[in-house]
Amino acid sequence: MEVAEQWIKKGYPITKVLEILEINRSTYYYQQNGKVP
């Protein structure tokens, strides 16, 4: 997940980064909302 955040902070589209890293958008947003430690 940290890798995805690094690329997103560099300005890459969230959906594309998650697609490349094979992370579901729901998983990403769930963790961004602080529901997972």
Protein Blocks (a to p, Z undefined) as FASTA:
>chain_A
ZZmmmmmmnopafklmmmmnopafklmmmmmnopaZZ
